[in-house]
Amino acid sequence: MLGLYIGAFLGMLSETSMNIALPDLVDEFSVSSGTAQWMVVGYMLAIGVALPYVGFLLRWVKAKTLVMAASTDR
C-alpha cells in the first residue's frame, strides 16, 4: 500500500514540477512562454487520458504485472 501512495505522490509531483520548470523549458527548447505552457497542458492531458484506461487494463492484467511493465525502460 505504501508503494501505491508513493506512486500517486510522484505522479502529482511530476505534474507540479512541470509548472515550476516553465522557464527552463522556454530556454531549452527556444520557444515562447505560451508554447511552453501548452507543452505542460499537453503533458497533463496525456496523463488524464491514459489514467482511465489503467482501470480497464486492471480487469485483464494483474496490477503487479502492469506496474512492472510500466516502470521498465525499453
PyMOL Python script that loads the backbone (N, CA, C, O; Angstrom):
from pymol import cmd

cmd.read_pdbstr("""\
ATOM      1  N   MET A   1       0.827  -1.189   0.000  1.00  0.00           N
ATOM      2  CA  MET A   1       0.000   0.000   0.000  1.00  0.00           C
ATOM      3  C   MET A   1       0.868   1.248   0.000  1.00  0.00           C
ATOM      4  O   MET A   1       0.538   2.246  -0.640  1.00  0.00           O
ATOM      5  N   LEU A   2       1.974   1.184   0.718  1.00  0.00           N
ATOM      6  CA  LEU A   2       2.873   2.331   0.753  1.00  0.00           C
ATOM      7  C   LEU A   2       3.410   2.634  -0.643  1.00  0.00           C
ATOM      8  O   LEU A   2       3.578   3.798  -1.005  1.00  0.00           O
ATOM      9  N   GLY A   3       3.679   1.591  -1.427  1.00  0.00           N
ATOM     10  CA  GLY A   3       4.158   1.781  -2.798  1.00  0.00           C
ATOM     11  C   GLY A   3       3.147   2.516  -3.663  1.00  0.00           C
ATOM     12  O   GLY A   3       3.520   3.346  -4.492  1.00  0.00           O
ATOM     13  N   LEU A   4       1.864   2.211  -3.472  1.00  0.00           N
ATOM     14  CA  LEU A   4       0.821   2.902  -4.224  1.00  0.00           C
ATOM     15  C   LEU A   4       0.736   4.370  -3.831  1.00  0.00           C
ATOM     16  O   LEU A   4       0.547   5.240  -4.682  1.00  0.00           O
ATOM     17  N   TYR A   5       0.875   4.639  -2.540  1.00  0.00           N
ATOM     18  CA  TYR A   5       0.844   6.030  -2.091  1.00  0.00           C
ATOM     19  C   TYR A   5       2.029   6.813  -2.656  1.00  0.00           C
ATOM     20  O   TYR A   5       1.879   7.957  -3.083  1.00  0.00           O
ATOM     21  N   ILE A   6       3.186   6.197  -2.655  1.00  0.00           N
ATOM     22  CA  ILE A   6       4.380   6.867  -3.191  1.00  0.00           C
ATOM     23  C   ILE A   6       4.219   7.096  -4.688  1.00  0.00           C
ATOM     24  O   ILE A   6       4.584   8.158  -5.192  1.00  0.00           O
ATOM     25  N   GLY A   7       3.676   6.113  -5.405  1.00  0.00           N
ATOM     26  CA  GLY A   7       3.448   6.273  -6.836  1.00  0.00           C
ATOM     27  C   GLY A   7       2.478   7.399  -7.147  1.00  0.00           C
ATOM     28  O   GLY A   7       2.704   8.173  -8.077  1.00  0.00           O
ATOM     29  N   ALA A   8       1.408   7.498  -6.386  1.00  0.00           N
ATOM     30  CA  ALA A   8       0.432   8.571  -6.589  1.00  0.00           C
ATOM     31  C   ALA A   8       1.048   9.932  -6.276  1.00  0.00           C
ATOM     32  O   ALA A   8       0.803  10.912  -6.978  1.00  0.00           O
ATOM     33  N   PHE A   9       1.848   9.979  -5.218  1.00  0.00           N
ATOM     34  CA  PHE A   9       2.509  11.233  -4.858  1.00  0.00           C
ATOM     35  C   PHE A   9       3.473  11.665  -5.951  1.00  0.00           C
ATOM     36  O   PHE A   9       3.521  12.845  -6.298  1.00  0.00           O
ATOM     37  N   LEU A  10       4.235  10.738  -6.493  1.00  0.00           N
ATOM     38  CA  LEU A  10       5.192  11.076  -7.540  1.00  0.00           C
ATOM     39  C   LEU A  10       4.492  11.526  -8.816  1.00  0.00           C
ATOM     40  O   LEU A  10       5.014  12.369  -9.545  1.00  0.00           O
ATOM     41  N   GLY A  11       3.320  10.973  -9.090  1.00  0.00           N
ATOM     42  CA  GLY A  11       2.546  11.433 -10.241  1.00  0.00           C
ATOM     43  C   GLY A  11       2.127  12.886 -10.096  1.00  0.00           C
ATOM     44  O   GLY A  11       2.256  13.674 -11.033  1.00  0.00           O
ATOM     45  N   MET A  12       1.628  13.236  -8.924  1.00  0.00           N
ATOM     46  CA  MET A  12       1.247  14.631  -8.682  1.00  0.00           C
ATOM     47  C   MET A  12       2.469  15.536  -8.658  1.00  0.00           C
ATOM     48  O   MET A  12       2.403  16.683  -9.101  1.00  0.00           O
ATOM     49  N   LEU A  13       3.564  15.035  -8.153  1.00  0.00           N
ATOM     50  CA  LEU A  13       4.793  15.826  -8.106  1.00  0.00           C
ATOM     51  C   LEU A  13       5.302  16.128  -9.512  1.00  0.00           C
ATOM     52  O   LEU A  13       5.788  17.229  -9.773  1.00  0.00           O
ATOM     53  N   SER A  14       5.195  15.159 -10.417  1.00  0.00           N
ATOM     54  CA  SER A  14       5.676  15.393 -11.781  1.00  0.00           C
ATOM     55  C   SER A  14       4.839  16.460 -12.477  1.00  0.00           C
ATOM     56  O   SER A  14       5.378  17.280 -13.220  1.00  0.00           O
ATOM     57  N   GLU A  15       3.537  16.460 -12.247  1.00  0.00           N
ATOM     58  CA  GLU A  15       2.681  17.488 -12.842  1.00  0.00           C
ATOM     59  C   GLU A  15       3.010  18.867 -12.272  1.00  0.00           C
ATOM     60  O   GLU A  15       3.044  19.850 -13.012  1.00  0.00           O
ATOM     61  N   THR A  16       3.249  18.943 -10.988  1.00  0.00           N
ATOM     62  CA  THR A  16       3.581  20.216 -10.362  1.00  0.00           C
ATOM     63  C   THR A  16       4.950  20.708 -10.808  1.00  0.00           C
ATOM     64  O   THR A  16       5.140  21.903 -11.034  1.00  0.00           O
ATOM     65  N   SER A  17       5.898  19.795 -10.933  1.00  0.00           N
ATOM     66  CA  SER A  17       7.245  20.205 -11.322  1.00  0.00           C
ATOM     67  C   SER A  17       7.289  20.717 -12.755  1.00  0.00           C
ATOM     68  O   SER A  17       8.168  21.508 -13.094  1.00  0.00           O
ATOM     69  N   MET A  18       6.360  20.284 -13.606  1.00  0.00           N
ATOM     70  CA  MET A  18       6.311  20.811 -14.974  1.00  0.00           C
ATOM     71  C   MET A  18       6.032  22.306 -14.953  1.00  0.00           C
ATOM     72  O   MET A  18       6.620  23.049 -15.738  1.00  0.00           O
ATOM     73  N   ASN A  19       5.152  22.761 -14.078  1.00  0.00           N
ATOM     74  CA  ASN A  19       4.868  24.191 -13.985  1.00  0.00           C
ATOM     75  C   ASN A  19       6.059  24.958 -13.433  1.00  0.00           C
ATOM     76  O   ASN A  19       6.308  26.093 -13.840  1.00  0.00           O
ATOM     77  N   ILE A  20       6.789  24.357 -12.519  1.00  0.00           N
ATOM     78  CA  ILE A  20       7.957  25.015 -11.961  1.00  0.00           C
ATOM     79  C   ILE A  20       9.072  25.110 -12.999  1.00  0.00           C
ATOM     80  O   ILE A  20       9.871  26.046 -12.973  1.00  0.00           O
ATOM     81  N   ALA A  21       9.124  24.148 -13.904  1.00  0.00           N
ATOM     82  CA  ALA A  21      10.191  24.088 -14.903  1.00  0.00           C
ATOM     83  C   ALA A  21       9.904  24.931 -16.142  1.00  0.00           C
ATOM     84  O   ALA A  21      10.670  24.868 -17.103  1.00  0.00           O
ATOM     85  N   LEU A  22       8.844  25.707 -16.153  1.00  0.00           N
ATOM     86  CA  LEU A  22       8.500  26.502 -17.334  1.00  0.00           C
ATOM     87  C   LEU A  22       9.645  27.386 -17.837  1.00  0.00           C
ATOM     88  O   LEU A  22       9.916  27.375 -19.037  1.00  0.00           O
ATOM     89  N   PRO A  23      10.325  28.146 -16.987  1.00  0.00           N
ATOM     90  CA  PRO A  23      11.429  28.975 -17.515  1.00  0.00           C
ATOM     91  C   PRO A  23      12.540  28.136 -18.149  1.00  0.00           C
ATOM     92  O   PRO A  23      13.128  28.542 -19.152  1.00  0.00           O
ATOM     93  N   ASP A  24      12.824  26.987 -17.578  1.00  0.00           N
ATOM     94  CA  ASP A  24      13.857  26.121 -18.159  1.00  0.00           C
ATOM     95  C   ASP A  24      13.401  25.535 -19.491  1.00  0.00           C
ATOM     96  O   ASP A  24      14.208  25.393 -20.410  1.00  0.00           O
ATOM     97  N   LEU A  25      12.118  25.194 -19.609  1.00  0.00           N
ATOM     98  CA  LEU A  25      11.594  24.689 -20.869  1.00  0.00           C
ATOM     99  C   LEU A  25      11.676  25.746 -21.967  1.00  0.00           C
ATOM    100  O   LEU A  25      12.011  25.444 -23.112  1.00  0.00           O
ATOM    101  N   VAL A  26      11.367  26.978 -21.603  1.00  0.00           N
ATOM    102  CA  VAL A  26      11.441  28.071 -22.572  1.00  0.00           C
ATOM    103  C   VAL A  26      12.873  28.228 -23.072  1.00  0.00           C
ATOM    104  O   VAL A  26      13.096  28.376 -24.274  1.00  0.00           O
ATOM    105  N   ASP A  27      13.835  28.198 -22.169  1.00  0.00           N
ATOM    106  CA  ASP A  27      15.236  28.353 -22.567  1.00  0.00           C
ATOM    107  C   ASP A  27      15.745  27.146 -23.349  1.00  0.00           C
ATOM    108  O   ASP A  27      16.428  27.304 -24.361  1.00  0.00           O
ATOM    109  N   GLU A  28      15.419  25.952 -22.889  1.00  0.00           N
ATOM    110  CA  GLU A  28      15.957  24.731 -23.510  1.00  0.00           C
ATOM    111  C   GLU A  28      15.436  24.513 -24.927  1.00  0.00           C
ATOM    112  O   GLU A  28      16.194  24.136 -25.821  1.00  0.00           O
ATOM    113  N   PHE A  29      14.140  24.750 -25.130  1.00  0.00           N
ATOM    114  CA  PHE A  29      13.545  24.492 -26.439  1.00  0.00           C
ATOM    115  C   PHE A  29      13.435  25.745 -27.308  1.00  0.00           C
ATOM    116  O   PHE A  29      12.968  25.670 -28.444  1.00  0.00           O
ATOM    117  N   SER A  30      13.858  26.887 -26.786  1.00  0.00           N
ATOM    118  CA  SER A  30      13.822  28.166 -27.525  1.00  0.00           C
ATOM    119  C   SER A  30      12.418  28.453 -28.062  1.00  0.00           C
ATOM    120  O   SER A  30      12.234  28.728 -29.248  1.00  0.00           O
ATOM    121  N   VAL A  31      11.442  28.384 -27.168  1.00  0.00           N
ATOM    122  CA  VAL A  31      10.051  28.652 -27.527  1.00  0.00           C
ATOM    123  C   VAL A  31       9.524  29.766 -26.637  1.00  0.00           C
ATOM    124  O   VAL A  31      10.160  30.144 -25.653  1.00  0.00           O
ATOM    125  N   SER A  32       8.358  30.287 -26.992  1.00  0.00           N
ATOM    126  CA  SER A  32       7.744  31.325 -26.168  1.00  0.00           C
ATOM    127  C   SER A  32       7.143  30.700 -24.905  1.00  0.00           C
ATOM    128  O   SER A  32       6.990  29.482 -24.812  1.00  0.00           O
ATOM    129  N   SER A  33       6.812  31.541 -23.955  1.00  0.00           N
ATOM    130  CA  SER A  33       6.234  31.025 -22.708  1.00  0.00           C
ATOM    131  C   SER A  33       4.857  30.410 -22.959  1.00  0.00           C
ATOM    132  O   SER A  33       4.476  29.453 -22.285  1.00  0.00           O
ATOM    133  N   GLY A  34       4.113  30.950 -23.918  1.00  0.00           N
ATOM    134  CA  GLY A  34       2.806  30.372 -24.255  1.00  0.00           C
ATOM    135  C   GLY A  34       2.932  28.960 -24.809  1.00  0.00           C
ATOM    136  O   GLY A  34       2.134  28.085 -24.475  1.00  0.00           O
ATOM    137  N   THR A  35       3.932  28.739 -25.653  1.00  0.00           N
ATOM    138  CA  THR A  35       4.159  27.399 -26.203  1.00  0.00           C
ATOM    139  C   THR A  35       4.576  26.428 -25.110  1.00  0.00           C
ATOM    140  O   THR A  35       4.149  25.274 -25.106  1.00  0.00           O
ATOM    141  N   ALA A  36       5.409  26.890 -24.185  1.00  0.00           N
ATOM    142  CA  ALA A  36       5.824  26.031 -23.073  1.00  0.00           C
ATOM    143  C   ALA A  36       4.633  25.679 -22.187  1.00  0.00           C
ATOM    144  O   ALA A  36       4.548  24.560 -21.682  1.00  0.00           O
ATOM    145  N   GLN A  37       3.725  26.611 -21.997  1.00  0.00           N
ATOM    146  CA  GLN A  37       2.525  26.322 -21.212  1.00  0.00           C
ATOM    147  C   GLN A  37       1.661  25.281 -21.914  1.00  0.00           C
ATOM    148  O   GLN A  37       1.077  24.419 -21.258  1.00  0.00           O
ATOM    149  N   TRP A  38       1.574  25.353 -23.246  1.00  0.00           N
ATOM    150  CA  TRP A  38       0.823  24.345 -23.987  1.00  0.00           C
ATOM    151  C   TRP A  38       1.495  22.986 -23.890  1.00  0.00           C
ATOM    152  O   TRP A  38       0.812  21.962 -23.893  1.00  0.00           O
ATOM    153  N   MET A  39       2.823  22.955 -23.804  1.00  0.00           N
ATOM    154  CA  MET A  39       3.525  21.681 -23.615  1.00  0.00           C
ATOM    155  C   MET A  39       3.133  21.061 -22.286  1.00  0.00           C
ATOM    156  O   MET A  39       2.912  19.853 -22.208  1.00  0.00           O
ATOM    157  N   VAL A  40       3.044  21.869 -21.246  1.00  0.00           N
ATOM    158  CA  VAL A  40       2.643  21.367 -19.930  1.00  0.00           C
ATOM    159  C   VAL A  40       1.195  20.885 -19.969  1.00  0.00           C
ATOM    160  O   VAL A  40       0.877  19.835 -19.409  1.00  0.00           O
ATOM    161  N   VAL A  41       0.319  21.642 -20.622  1.00  0.00           N
ATOM    162  CA  VAL A  41      -1.080  21.230 -20.739  1.00  0.00           C
ATOM    163  C   VAL A  41      -1.186  19.911 -21.510  1.00  0.00           C
ATOM    164  O   VAL A  41      -1.976  19.040 -21.144  1.00  0.00           O
ATOM    165  N   GLY A  42      -0.401  19.762 -22.566  1.00  0.00           N
ATOM    166  CA  GLY A  42      -0.400  18.519 -23.330  1.00  0.00           C
ATOM    167  C   GLY A  42       0.067  17.335 -22.499  1.00  0.00           C
ATOM    168  O   GLY A  42      -0.484  16.239 -22.598  1.00  0.00           O
ATOM    169  N   TYR A  43       1.093  17.564 -21.673  1.00  0.00           N
ATOM    170  CA  TYR A  43       1.589  16.518 -20.779  1.00  0.00           C
ATOM    171  C   TYR A  43       0.507  16.086 -19.796  1.00  0.00           C
ATOM    172  O   TYR A  43       0.287  14.890 -19.600  1.00  0.00           O
ATOM    173  N   MET A  44      -0.167  17.048 -19.182  1.00  0.00           N
ATOM    174  CA  MET A  44      -1.223  16.723 -18.219  1.00  0.00           C
ATOM    175  C   MET A  44      -2.427  16.083 -18.910  1.00  0.00           C
ATOM    176  O   MET A  44      -3.081  15.207 -18.345  1.00  0.00           O
ATOM    177  N   LEU A  45      -2.716  16.524 -20.131  1.00  0.00           N
ATOM    178  CA  LEU A  45      -3.828  15.932 -20.878  1.00  0.00           C
ATOM    179  C   LEU A  45      -3.530  14.482 -21.227  1.00  0.00           C
ATOM    180  O   LEU A  45      -4.417  13.632 -21.145  1.00  0.00           O
ATOM    181  N   ALA A  46      -2.306  14.190 -21.611  1.00  0.00           N
ATOM    182  CA  ALA A  46      -1.932  12.802 -21.920  1.00  0.00           C
ATOM    183  C   ALA A  46      -2.081  11.914 -20.691  1.00  0.00           C
ATOM    184  O   ALA A  46      -2.552  10.781 -20.795  1.00  0.00           O
ATOM    185  N   ILE A  47      -1.683  12.420 -19.538  1.00  0.00           N
ATOM    186  CA  ILE A  47      -1.846  11.652 -18.307  1.00  0.00           C
ATOM    187  C   ILE A  47      -3.330  11.472 -17.987  1.00  0.00           C
ATOM    188  O   ILE A  47      -3.762  10.384 -17.606  1.00  0.00           O
ATOM    189  N   GLY A  48      -4.101  12.539 -18.143  1.00  0.00           N
ATOM    190  CA  GLY A  48      -5.532  12.473 -17.851  1.00  0.00           C
ATOM    191  C   GLY A  48      -6.286  11.533 -18.769  1.00  0.00           C
ATOM    192  O   GLY A  48      -7.270  10.923 -18.352  1.00  0.00           O
ATOM    193  N   VAL A  49      -5.846  11.404 -20.014  1.00  0.00           N
ATOM    194  CA  VAL A  49      -6.497  10.488 -20.947  1.00  0.00           C
ATOM    195  C   VAL A  49      -6.075   9.049 -20.670  1.00  0.00           C
ATOM    196  O   VAL A  49      -6.895   8.135 -20.752  1.00  0.00           O
ATOM    197  N   ALA A  50      -4.805   8.845 -20.344  1.00  0.00           N
ATOM    198  CA  ALA A  50      -4.296   7.489 -20.129  1.00  0.00           C
ATOM    199  C   ALA A  50      -4.756   6.889 -18.802  1.00  0.00           C
ATOM    200  O   ALA A  50      -4.899   5.671 -18.691  1.00  0.00           O
ATOM    201  N   LEU A  51      -4.986   7.718 -17.815  1.00  0.00           N
ATOM    202  CA  LEU A  51      -5.321   7.223 -16.482  1.00  0.00           C
ATOM    203  C   LEU A  51      -6.585   6.359 -16.428  1.00  0.00           C
ATOM    204  O   LEU A  51      -6.554   5.313 -15.780  1.00  0.00           O
ATOM    205  N   PRO A  52      -7.688   6.739 -17.069  1.00  0.00           N
ATOM    206  CA  PRO A  52      -8.873   5.868 -17.009  1.00  0.00           C
ATOM    207  C   PRO A  52      -8.659   4.498 -17.653  1.00  0.00           C
ATOM    208  O   PRO A  52      -9.289   3.519 -17.252  1.00  0.00           O
ATOM    209  N   TYR A  53      -7.781   4.427 -18.642  1.00  0.00           N
ATOM    210  CA  TYR A  53      -7.539   3.143 -19.305  1.00  0.00           C
ATOM    211  C   TYR A  53      -6.830   2.154 -18.392  1.00  0.00           C
ATOM    212  O   TYR A  53      -6.905   0.945 -18.609  1.00  0.00           O
ATOM    213  N   VAL A  54      -6.154   2.652 -17.388  1.00  0.00           N
ATOM    214  CA  VAL A  54      -5.489   1.758 -16.443  1.00  0.00           C
ATOM    215  C   VAL A  54      -6.526   0.918 -15.709  1.00  0.00           C
ATOM    216  O   VAL A  54      -6.298  -0.264 -15.451  1.00  0.00           O
ATOM    217  N   GLY A  55      -7.648   1.512 -15.376  1.00  0.00           N
ATOM    218  CA  GLY A  55      -8.723   0.760 -14.722  1.00  0.00           C
ATOM    219  C   GLY A  55      -9.226  -0.377 -15.591  1.00  0.00           C
ATOM    220  O   GLY A  55      -9.500  -1.468 -15.090  1.00  0.00           O
ATOM    221  N   PHE A  56      -9.352  -0.131 -16.899  1.00  0.00           N
ATOM    222  CA  PHE A  56      -9.767  -1.196 -17.809  1.00  0.00           C
ATOM    223  C   PHE A  56      -8.688  -2.259 -17.942  1.00  0.00           C
ATOM    224  O   PHE A  56      -8.994  -3.449 -18.020  1.00  0.00           O
ATOM    225  N   LEU A  57      -7.428  -1.840 -17.968  1.00  0.00           N
ATOM    226  CA  LEU A  57      -6.332  -2.801 -18.071  1.00  0.00           C
ATOM    227  C   LEU A  57      -6.264  -3.711 -16.855  1.00  0.00           C
ATOM    228  O   LEU A  57      -5.905  -4.883 -16.971  1.00  0.00           O
ATOM    229  N   LEU A  58      -6.606  -3.177 -15.693  1.00  0.00           N
ATOM    230  CA  LEU A  58      -6.541  -3.972 -14.472  1.00  0.00           C
ATOM    231  C   LEU A  58      -7.566  -5.108 -14.461  1.00  0.00           C
ATOM    232  O   LEU A  58      -7.447  -6.039 -13.664  1.00  0.00           O
ATOM    233  N   ARG A  59      -8.556  -5.040 -15.325  1.00  0.00           N
ATOM    234  CA  ARG A  59      -9.517  -6.151 -15.410  1.00  0.00           C
ATOM    235  C   ARG A  59      -8.885  -7.381 -16.053  1.00  0.00           C
ATOM    236  O   ARG A  59      -9.266  -8.512 -15.753  1.00  0.00           O
ATOM    237  N   TRP A  60      -7.909  -7.153 -16.946  1.00  0.00           N
ATOM    238  CA  TRP A  60      -7.323  -8.267 -17.686  1.00  0.00           C
ATOM    239  C   TRP A  60      -5.904  -8.598 -17.269  1.00  0.00           C
ATOM    240  O   TRP A  60      -5.437  -9.712 -17.507  1.00  0.00           O
ATOM    241  N   VAL A  61      -5.211  -7.659 -16.654  1.00  0.00           N
ATOM    242  CA  VAL A  61      -3.809  -7.851 -16.284  1.00  0.00           C
ATOM    243  C   VAL A  61      -3.678  -7.626 -14.785  1.00  0.00           C
ATOM    244  O   VAL A  61      -4.333  -6.747 -14.227  1.00  0.00           O
ATOM    245  N   LYS A  62      -2.835  -8.416 -14.133  1.00  0.00           N
ATOM    246  CA  LYS A  62      -2.601  -8.222 -12.706  1.00  0.00           C
ATOM    247  C   LYS A  62      -1.906  -6.882 -12.471  1.00  0.00           C
ATOM    248  O   LYS A  62      -1.131  -6.417 -13.307  1.00  0.00           O
ATOM    249  N   ALA A  63      -2.192  -6.270 -11.325  1.00  0.00           N
ATOM    250  CA  ALA A  63      -1.623  -4.963 -11.004  1.00  0.00           C
ATOM    251  C   ALA A  63      -0.098  -5.019 -10.960  1.00  0.00           C
ATOM    252  O   ALA A  63       0.570  -4.100 -11.434  1.00  0.00           O
ATOM    253  N   LYS A  64       0.448  -6.079 -10.399  1.00  0.00           N
ATOM    254  CA  LYS A  64       1.902  -6.202 -10.313  1.00  0.00           C
ATOM    255  C   LYS A  64       2.527  -6.240 -11.701  1.00  0.00           C
ATOM    256  O   LYS A  64       3.546  -5.591 -11.939  1.00  0.00           O
ATOM    257  N   THR A  65       1.934  -6.985 -12.610  1.00  0.00           N
ATOM    258  CA  THR A  65       2.439  -7.082 -13.973  1.00  0.00           C
ATOM    259  C   THR A  65       2.353  -5.734 -14.675  1.00  0.00           C
ATOM    260  O   THR A  65       3.272  -5.357 -15.403  1.00  0.00           O
ATOM    261  N   LEU A  66       1.275  -5.012 -14.470  1.00  0.00           N
ATOM    262  CA  LEU A  66       1.099  -3.704 -15.103  1.00  0.00           C
ATOM    263  C   LEU A  66       2.110  -2.694 -14.573  1.00  0.00           C
ATOM    264  O   LEU A  66       2.672  -1.921 -15.349  1.00  0.00           O
ATOM    265  N   VAL A  67       2.349  -2.688 -13.268  1.00  0.00           N
ATOM    266  CA  VAL A  67       3.322  -1.767 -12.682  1.00  0.00           C
ATOM    267  C   VAL A  67       4.731  -2.085 -13.173  1.00  0.00           C
ATOM    268  O   VAL A  67       5.500  -1.182 -13.500  1.00  0.00           O
ATOM    269  N   MET A  68       5.063  -3.374 -13.222  1.00  0.00           N
ATOM    270  CA  MET A  68       6.390  -3.774 -13.689  1.00  0.00           C
ATOM    271  C   MET A  68       6.588  -3.405 -15.163  1.00  0.00           C
ATOM    272  O   MET A  68       7.670  -2.959 -15.546  1.00  0.00           O
ATOM    273  N   ALA A  69       5.567  -3.582 -15.981  1.00  0.00           N
ATOM    274  CA  ALA A  69       5.671  -3.236 -17.399  1.00  0.00           C
ATOM    275  C   ALA A  69       5.804  -1.732 -17.587  1.00  0.00           C
ATOM    276  O   ALA A  69       6.529  -1.279 -18.472  1.00  0.00           O
ATOM    277  N   ALA A  70       5.111  -0.958 -16.763  1.00  0.00           N
ATOM    278  CA  ALA A  70       5.148   0.489 -16.900  1.00  0.00           C
ATOM    279  C   ALA A  70       6.460   1.090 -16.393  1.00  0.00           C
ATOM    280  O   ALA A  70       6.861   2.164 -16.841  1.00  0.00           O
ATOM    281  N   SER A  71       7.119   0.420 -15.480  1.00  0.00           N
ATOM    282  CA  SER A  71       8.322   1.002 -14.883  1.00  0.00           C
ATOM    283  C   SER A  71       9.625   0.498 -15.488  1.00  0.00           C
ATOM    284  O   SER A  71      10.701   0.904 -15.050  1.00  0.00           O
ATOM    285  N   THR A  72       9.551  -0.380 -16.488  1.00  0.00           N
ATOM    286  CA  THR A  72      10.786  -0.858 -17.105  1.00  0.00           C
ATOM    287  C   THR A  72      11.182   0.064 -18.260  1.00  0.00           C
ATOM    288  O   THR A  72      10.325   0.606 -18.958  1.00  0.00           O
ATOM    289  N   ASP A  73      12.472   0.229 -18.447  1.00  0.00           N
ATOM    290  CA  ASP A  73      12.986   1.024 -19.560  1.00  0.00           C
ATOM    291  C   ASP A  73      13.108   0.148 -20.784  1.00  0.00           C
ATOM    292  O   ASP A  73      13.654  -0.954 -20.730  1.00  0.00           O
ATOM    293  N   ARG A  74      12.598   0.644 -21.872  1.00  0.00           N
ATOM    294  CA  ARG A  74      12.688  -0.107 -23.135  1.00  0.00           C
ATOM    295  C   ARG A  74      13.241   0.759 -24.200  1.00  0.00           C
ATOM    296  O   ARG A  74      13.396   0.316 -25.338  1.00  0.00           O
TER     297      ARG A  74
END
""", "prot")
cmd.dss("prot")
cmd.show_as("cartoon", "prot")
cmd.util.cbc("prot")
cmd.orient("prot")
